[in-house]
Amino acid sequence: MSANDSQKNPERVAAGLRGTLNNDSVSDEAKDRAADRLRELGDDFENKTSRASAGTGDQHKNQVLGGYKATLHNDKVGEEAKAHARQVLEENNTFISALDHVPERAYIVTCKS
């Protein structure tokens, strides 16, 4: 262990090593070194997931669907991409408001009586 390693957060080091193991563009040799280093850190870090990846599958799915919904409201996105976004949202039974079908942004003004 180098002197610089003592200043590093071991959880972040472990997260980086786990990232190395899951990266398809990393060589097998680098993956082997990362796995060895994780074992050196101990069981505490070997099987943990980072906070960023600790979300549930539902949470990820909701974020993806939210991105498709945002696509419908983005003026810089073409109609073909918006049609694809609508299709994905409909296939996932996601509520699409009437405004989502308007090609240009529409604003609703409510009047108080």
Secondary structure as UniProt FT lines:
FT   HELIX           3..7
FT   HELIX           10..22
FT   TURN            24..25
FT   HELIX           28..41
FT   HELIX           43..46
FT   HELIX           51..53
FT   HELIX           57..73
FT   TURN            75..76
FT   HELIX           79..91
FT   TURN            92..93
FT   HELIX           98..101
//
